[in-house]
Amino acid sequence: MREKYPGWYPKSAAEASALWDNALFVPDANVLLHCLRHPAAVREELLRLFDALKESLWIPYQVGLEFHRNRLDVELGAQDAYDILIKDQEATIEKARERLRQLRAHPTISVPKELAALDMFSTDFRARMETSRASHPTEDIAAAVTRLTQLLGSRVGDKWKPEQLAALKKEGDDRYAKKIPPGYKDAKKDVGEFDKYGDLIIWKDMIGKAKSDKRPIIFISDDTKEDWWWIHKGRKLGPRPELIEEFQAGSDQDFHIYEFGQFLRFAGERLPEIKAGVDQVEKSLQDDVRARKKQNEAVKAIETRARVRELEDERDQIIAALSGAPGASVPVPIGDRATLRARLGELTSELESYQPRLEIVSTVVNGSNMVGTKEEP
């Protein structure tokens, strides 16, 4: 039975390990960008990992393109963080200063003393940020890009021709409409003409490479969307079953996928030269994941607040129109009143559904430290 449904049987540890002996390793752009994002020691360990795998490394052209498109966002985002953090801290401290200045006589709080303490903290914080800015590893990061460029060298797939992209666009629209993985989660991306098909291009290239080289593919990615992963009750079991079956049908080879942290642990067991640095790299990766999660939560919280304001504005306009209150633009015809009342009911219901989240939203937005870096692909 298993041979009829190969994608529906998660690989055992022994089966996954056996793939490593002959597989091509394909890091996604978000994995390559880790070589630029982390501190020097972690960056060096990552480059050592790729160097250890270099004979079996390969990337589709699309991966390299996405790496170059997002590289400056990562580099400049890190440089911009100094000014953004200083500005954010100054705004917070100024708010505290203003609260202290408005404080009337208090039995224990010394306003001048606390204002001086805030000034001292602000000065110290700015000095630390300026010290960090002065030691920013611009040249080291440029050197890491050079090393990656040399390491991948000829291990990059070919650029797609315009006629291939046109055909893919038609196929991609059909696949996305039917939610055939991968890539359909990017269907609503408001980007360039072909950018929302990036994952599908990578997928097609991996199938073609596996077929031509007669080697399985291990894909390494921090993309956690459901159009790559088989997720059951919040637990990732491996690649989507449809992906394994399509890959085998198109290449007669096997396919597996790892999140980067998981891949590091397996690599450390098999490659003695990187084993010592795995824990340090994994900790840095986990810190990055937590920070990215907080930033995503803050963005979603802001979007939720904006949506609630839109609903409230529309609700107030309908109430004003139905009541004939001052400010209502024109009288509402009798025939339209039923429609407006129905819409008012919909708005009220939707606003009520947001209420349990609003307190959480307020906490996230007010407590977030929106540094302003863009998320990698």
Secondary structure, DSSP 8 states (H G I E B T S, - for coil): -GGGSGGGS---HHHHHHHTTT-EEEE-HHHHTHHHHS-HHHHHHHHHHHHHHGGGB-B-HHHHHHHHHHHHHHHHHHHHHHHHHHHHHHHHHHHHHHHHHH----SS--HHHHHHHHHHHHHHHHHHHHHHHHT--HHHHHHHHHHHHHHHTT-B-----HHHHHHHHHHHHHHHHTT-SSSGGGTT--SSTTGGGHHHHHHHHHHHHHHHHT--EEEE-----TTTEEEETTEEEEE-HHHHHHHHHHHSS-EEEE-HHHHHHHHHHH-HHHHTTHHHHHHHHHHHHHHHHHHHHHHHHHHHHHHHHHHHHHHHHHHHHHHT-TT-SS---HHHHHHHHHHHHHHHHHHHHHHHHHHHHHHHHHH----------
